[in-house]
């Protein structure tokens, strides 16, 4: 999620989550499922 936040130029994670249209908990769960 942090990488997406940086790529989009958002300063706050909440902005990125709102932009993506997902709940923060869901976004974190998805991010934890991937090894980056």
N, C-alpha and C positions, 0 to 999 in steps of 0.2 A: 504494500500500500504506500509505503514511503516513497518508493521509486516512482509510482504513478503520480503521487502528489508533486514530486519535484518536476517530472516531465510536463505536468499541466501548469506548473508555475503557481500553485496554490500555497499560501503561507500556513493554512490551517488544515488539519486532517478532516475536520468537519466539513469544510468546503468541498474537498475531494469526494467524500462519502455522499454528500448531497448531490454533487454533480453526477456521480455514477448512478444515483437512484437506488442505493442499497442502505440497509441499516448498518451502523458501525460494527455491531457484534457479528453480523453476517460477513461483512468485509474482512474482519480480522480472522474469522474462521476459514474463509476462503484463502486468505494469504498464508495462514499456517499450514494449509494442505500442500503448498508448493515449496520445493527446495530451490532457493535462488542463490 
